[in-house]
């Protein structure tokens, strides 16, 4: 027996707004377009390899550090620093800039969910 991952779910106060941030950042497509609209309780994105991230409405804001997070790398033709600047321009916040000593930066999306952009 085995399992396969269906999707990864992120809690959100505003699923559509946070999905729009991640859609702009990752360049992923909308999954289930009939549900993808402002005010929806769930909005999902699908990546180029079929991975799905679902943003699901919850009543409470994030309060503590994530137990899991995405680690991202710049695609060919871009750089870590350029992608960090692009993420900041899209509404991310710098949480911990470790580029000099560890090679990555910890950022947070507009609802405070941390993610890292790695070197190389």
Secondary structure, 3 states (H helix, E strand, C coil): CCCCCCCEEEEECCHHHHHHHHHHHHCCEEECHHHCCCCCCEEEEECCCCCEEEEEECCCCCCCCCCCCEEEECCCCCCHHHHHHHHHHHCCEEEEEECCCCCEEEEECCCCCEEEEECC
